[in-house]
Amino acid sequence: MTAAAAVHVVLPGDVDDTRVPSGGNHYDRRVCQGLGALGWTVREIPLPGAWPLPGDREGLARALGTIPDGGVVLLDGLIACAMPQVVAPEAKRLRVAVLVHLPLADETGLPPEVAAALDAAERETLRAAAVVIATSAHAARDLAGRHGLPEVRAVPPGVDPAPAAPGTDGVSRLLCVAAVTPRKGHDVLVRALGTLTDLPWTCECVGPLDRDPGHVASLRGLIAGFGLTGRVVLIGPRTGAGLDARYAAADLLVLPSRQETYGMVVTEALARGVPVLTTTAGALPGTLGRAPGGGTPGLLVPPEDPVALAGALRDWLGDPDLRRRLRTSAEERRVMLSTWESTSRLLADVLHGLVRR
């Protein structure tokens, strides 16, 4: 690759909006920066979106229409996957890679007919692309099988090294970092915690509250109904030092997701030596991984199972030996985590393959 290599990146318009942080936006920002550091000319094209529904078709068509024939384009699937009628024609003259953070139909709560239509649109978009990229090996296998694709390249997120978290008392400070939407499973967590009121704990939920206001209102009602007001707190989004402080105080990260193609907050916690309680959904078991000695740096439960989640939390809160083993494995897992530089190099290799075509 030479310094003259260029890529046009179509990404969400709110990629840098700290009011609505997301794993997808963070991934996009970090790889754009990483590609630039590797010598690529990165031309960003931010566009509004309505993921998982189609967004600004005319805006996407205009943006792609300005790119010269043969240009290398990285399309964020959050913007492009629902609009094959725009992407497919342009893919005949451009070298298009599509990055899929989450399959459109996997968003929780979609009516079946809407999910089916989105799945079909995504299939048409991805089959038109020269390269399809997913954020984990699990997600790559799923996409290939779901849409009949010959190959999907896996480019997992990295994580920044971080100091070990001192925690609070080593037991009781629970942290959940996720946008408050149905897919993230906050309702399952509240139902689980509602059976543990006899034990000492608090739970901070960090993440945007405006992506699904109806769900947030329902969740607040659930918290009040279980008598957990003041123990389960929805504090809204935090980034930078504010988020670092929450991780530093955490004794256990809890991510009760119904589906994840990676789960970046899992490795963010592990980078600080914080054990993780999460589900077996999607790529989460692989993201949690194992320590060099074979120990698991956390606990796994089935998704949408508040009884199993409550049991795992009770084990954590009541078993000092279990907590010791998990913290040791989390500390060991820290040294195995991949960096954002590695992610950018993997992505650069994929894009360089398009340059050579």
N, C-alpha and C positions, 0 to 999 in steps of 0.2 A: 504494500500500500504506500502511496505517496501522499504528501501533504495536500495535493490537489483533489483527493477523493472527497466527494461531497454527498451529503444525505439530507433530504427534505423530510422533516419529522412533523407529521400531523398529530397534534396532541390536544387534550382538553383545554379549553380556555381558562379553566380555574386551576391549572396545574400549580400555580404559585400562591393560591389563595389560602392563607393560614386559617381561615374560618372553616374550611372544608377539607382538612387534610385526609389523604387516603393512601393506601399502599400503592395503588396504580399511579397516582400523581407523583409520589416520591420516587418510584421506579423510573418514570419518564424523565424527571428532572435529573436524577443521578446519572442515567446513561447518556443523556445529552451532554452533561458536563464531562463525563468520562470519555465519550467519543471525541470531544473537542481537545481534551488533554492528549489523546492519542494521535492528533494531527488531522482529524477530519474537519471539514467545513460543515457545520451543522446549521441548517436553515430551518428554524422553528416556524410552524404554521399553527397557531392556537385557534381552535374553533369551539363554539358552544355545542353542547350535547344534551341529549335527553335520555341517556342510557338507562335501561336497555332498549328503549324505543328509538326509532329513527330521529335524528336531529336535523340540522340545517343542510338539506340536500343541495340547495343552490350554492351555499357557501362552500361546501366540500367540492362541488363541481368546479366552481371558480378557482379554488385553491389548486386543485390538481391540474386544471387547464393552463395555469401559468408556468408549470414545470416543463422544461424542454424534453423532447423525445429522448428516451433512454435514461432519463434521470432516475436515480435511486431514491425510493420513497419508503419511509417507515411509517406505517399507519397504526395508530393506537386503535385497537378493536372497539374500545368504548365509543369512539367516534364513527368508525367505518363499517363495522360488521353488519349493521342493520340496513345498509344502503348499497346493495350489490348493483343496483341499476346505475349508480354513479361509479363505483369502483371497477366493475368488470370491464366496461369499455376502455377506461383509462389504463387498465393493466395490460392492454394489448400494445401500448406504446411506451409505457413506463416499466421500470424494474421495481415491482411492488413487494414489500415484506409487510405482513400484518402481525402485530403483537397482540395476543389474546390474554388479557388479564383474568377474565372469567367468561365462560360461554354465556351468551345472552340468555338462553333458556334456563340457566341454573340460578337465576335470581329468585329468591324465595317469594312465594305468594302470587306469582303470575297466573292468570286464568289459563287453563290448558290450551285453548285455541290461540291465545297470544303467544304462549311459549312455543307452540308448534310453528307458528308463522315466523317467529324470530329465529328459531333453529334452522328453518329452511333458508331464510335470508342469509344467515351466517354461513351456511354450507356453500351457497352460491358465491359469496364474497371470497371465502378461503380457497375455494377451488380455482378461482381466477387469479389468485396471488402466485407470484413466483416462489415465495418462501412464507411459511407460517411459523411463528415463534410462540412458545408457551413459557410459563415461568417456573415449571418444574417438570421432571421426567414423568411424573404421574399425570399431570395435565396434558403433556404432549401425547402420551398413549391414549388418553381419553378423547382428545380432539381428533386424532388420526382415526380411531375406531368409529367415533360418532359420525364423522363427515366423509369417511372413505378417502382419506388423504394418504398419499404414498409416504410422506415424511413430515414430521413436525419437529422443529429444532427446540431443544430445551435450553433456556438461558435464565437460570435462577437468580433471584436478587442476591445482593451482597448485604453486608452489615458493617457498620463502623465499630472498630474496637472501642470499648468503654471501660471505665473503672468498675471494679466489683461493687455491687450494691450492698451497703451495710444493712438494709432492711430496717424494720422497726423493732419487733421483739423476736424475730425469727419464726413467727407463727401466724399472727392474727391479721396482718395487713394484706388484704387481697386486692389485686389490681386487674381490671379488664380494660384493654385498649382496643377500641373498635368503634366504627360508626354505629350509632344506635338505629339499626335496621333489622328486619326480621331474620335475615340470613345469619346474623352474628349471634343469635341465640340468647340475648340478654333475658328474655322472658323465661327461658329454661333455667338460667342461673338464679333468677329471683325465686322461682318455685323451689329450687333446691335449697337455697339459703333460708327460705321460709320454714324449713324443717329443722334448722340448726340454731334456733334462737336461744337454746340452752347453753351455747358455747360462746366464748369471747372472740369476736372478729368484726372487722369493718371492710367494706368493699367500695373502692372508688372506680367508677366507670368513666373512662376518658375517651371522648370521641364526639364528632359532630352530632347535633341534635335536630338538624333541620332537613335531613335527607328524607325522612318519613315522619312528619309531625303527628300523624294519626297513631302510628306505632309508639312513638314516644309518649303520647298522652295515655295510651293503653298501659304502657309499662309503668308510668308513674302511678296509675291506679292500682296496678298489681303490687307495687312496692308498698303503697299505703294499706292495701287489703291484707297483706301479710304482717303488718305492723313493723316494717323495716325502714320507715322514714328516719333518716339520720344514720342508719347503718349501711344502707346502699345509697350512694350519692352519685347522681349524674352531673359531672362537673363540666361537660362540654369539651371542645377540642383544646389540646395543648400541643405545642411544638417547641423545639429548641430546648432552652434551659428549663422551661416549665414541664416539659415531658420528661426530661432527664431527672428532675426532682421526684417525679412520681415513681419512676423506675427505682431510684435510689432508696425510696422508702418501702418498696414492695418486698413482701416475704414470699409471695406466690403470685404468678400471673395466671389468670383464668381466661381461657378463650373458648366459649361453648358453641362454636360455629356449627351451622348446619351444612355448610359447604365452603371449602377453600381450595384454591389452586396452588397456594404456597403457605401463606400465613406469616408475613414479615415480622409481626410483633413477637412471634415465638423466638426467632433468632435475636431480636433486639433484647429480649429478656435474658436469653442464654448468654449473650455477649457480656452481660453484667453478673453472670452466675446465679440468676434467679430461676428456680425451678418453674415448670409450666404444667398446668392441668388443662388439657384440651381434649378434643374429640378425635375419633377415628375417621372423620369426614375427609374425603379427597386426599390431598397431599400432606395433611397435618402429621401423620405418623412419620413420614420421611423427613419433614422439616424438623420435628423434634429430634429424631435420630437417636444415636447411642454414643456414649462416651468411649474413649479408646479401650477401656477395660470391659466394655460390654454393658455397663449399667445404663439405665434409661434416666435422662435428666428431668423426668416428670411423670405424669400419669395420663392415661388415655381412657376415655369412656365413650360409649356410643353416642352419636348426636341425638338430640331431641329426647333425652332420657333423664329427667330431673332426679329420679330415684338413684340411678347410677352416679350421677354427678354429686348428689348429696352424700352418697356413701364414700366417694373419693375424697370429698372435702372433710368429712368426719375423720377419715383415716389420717389425712394431713394434720388436722387440728389436734388429734389425740395421740399420735404415735411419734415420739421424739426420734426413735431409730429410723423410721421411714423418712422423716424430714432430713436427718443427717445424711442418709444414703443419697437422696435426691439432690441435695445441695452439693455433695461431693461430685456426683456425676455431672451436674450443671457446670461446676467449675472446670472439670476436665473437658467438657464439650466446648467450652469457650475457645480453646486453641485450635479447634477443627473448623471453625466457621470461615466461610469464604468472604472475600472483600468485594466492595463495589468495583475496584479496579479489575478484578477477575471477571466480574459480570460484563464490564465494558469491553474487555478483550474478547470474550466469547461472542458478544454481539457484533463487534467489529469484524471478526472472522466470518460471521454469517453475511454481513453486508458486503464484505470484500468479495465474497463469492458472486454477488450480484454485479459488482463493478466489473468483474472479469468476463461476464456473459456477453 
